Amino acid sequence: MSQVRLLLAGIAGISVLAGCQSEQQLLAGTEGVALQTAEQRGQFELDCPSAKGEILSSTVLQAILWGGVERAEYTVGVLGCGKRSVYIVICPQDATICYAAASRDNPEITQ
């Protein structure tokens, strides 16, 4: 009986690990959606349809609750029409939609 439980526990563990993505895979899989989300918000807020974004940093936020979903967090800078803004973008695992929050005011670019 003990061997059966051990075998079942091993199978369950392998199944869980096989379904998990690495942090690099999660970040790579949601980076494009995160960048597009920040660019769209920046283009609207900066009133600049040609504004472009750049990923400044990224990390994975671990699931807080058992059975929760890991989330990718990106800091994205958006620049255009003499203005810039920085956004924190959160994307759930396997996201097709992300959420972009402004991280600070939109300062004018000074040269």
C-alpha positions in Angstrom: 0.0 0.0 0.0 2.9 2.4 0.8 4.4 1.8 -2.6 1.2 2.7 -4.3 0.9 6.0 -2.5 4.5 6.8 -3.2 4.0 6.0 -6.9 0.8 8.2 -7.0 2.6 11.0 -5.3 5.5 10.8 -7.8 3.1 10.9 -10.7 1.3 13.9 -9.3 4.6 15.7 -8.7 5.7 15.1 -12.3 2.4 16.2 -13.7 2.6 19.5 -11.7 6.1 20.2 -12.8 5.4 19.4 -16.5 2.6 22.0 -16.5 4.7 24.8 -15.0 6.5 27.4 -17.1 9.9 28.7 -16.2 10.1 32.4 -15.3 11.9 33.1 -18.5 9.1 31.4 -20.5 6.5 33.4 -18.7 8.3 36.7 -19.3 9.0 35.9 -22.9 5.4 34.8 -23.5 3.7 38.0 -22.2 6.4 40.6 -23.1 4.7 41.5 -26.4 1.3 42.0 -24.9 2.8 44.1 -22.0 4.6 46.3 -24.4 1.5 46.8 -26.6 -0.6 47.6 -23.5 1.8 50.2 -22.3 2.2 51.8 -25.7 -1.5 52.1 -26.2 -2.0 53.8 -22.8 1.0 56.0 -23.4 -0.2 57.0 -26.9 -3.5 58.1 -25.4 -2.2 59.8 -22.3 0.6 61.6 -24.1 -1.7 62.5 -27.0 0.9 61.0 -29.3 -0.1 58.2 -31.7 3.6 57.7 -32.7 4.8 57.1 -29.1 6.8 53.9 -28.7 7.6 51.8 -25.6 10.6 50.0 -24.3 10.8 47.3 -21.6 13.0 48.8 -18.8 12.7 45.8 -16.4 10.7 42.6 -15.8 10.1 40.2 -13.0 7.8 37.4 -12.0 5.4 37.9 -9.2 4.7 34.6 -7.4 1.2 33.4 -6.8 0.1 34.5 -3.3 -2.6 31.9 -2.7 -2.5 28.2 -3.3 -3.7 27.6 -6.8 -3.2 31.2 -7.7 -1.6 32.4 -11.0 1.9 33.8 -11.4 2.0 37.2 -13.0 4.7 38.9 -15.0 5.5 42.5 -14.0 7.1 44.9 -16.5 8.3 48.4 -16.2 7.8 50.0 -19.6 9.0 53.5 -20.7 6.9 55.2 -23.4 8.4 58.1 -25.3 7.0 60.4 -28.0 6.1 63.9 -29.1 8.5 65.4 -26.5 6.9 63.6 -23.6 7.5 60.4 -21.7 5.8 58.2 -19.2 6.6 55.1 -17.3 4.1 52.3 -16.7 4.0 49.2 -14.5 2.3 46.5 -16.5 0.9 43.3 -14.9 0.2 40.2 -17.1 -1.3 37.0 -15.8 0.2 33.7 -17.0 -0.8 33.0 -20.6 -2.3 36.5 -20.9 -3.9 38.0 -23.9 -4.7 41.2 -22.0 -2.6 43.0 -19.4 -3.1 46.0 -17.1 -1.0 49.1 -17.3 -0.8 51.4 -14.3 1.0 54.8 -14.4 4.0 54.7 -12.1 4.6 58.5 -12.0 3.7 61.8 -13.7 4.5 62.3 -17.3 7.4 64.8 -17.3 8.3 66.8 -20.3 11.6 65.9 -21.9 14.3 68.5 -21.2 17.4 68.7 -23.4 
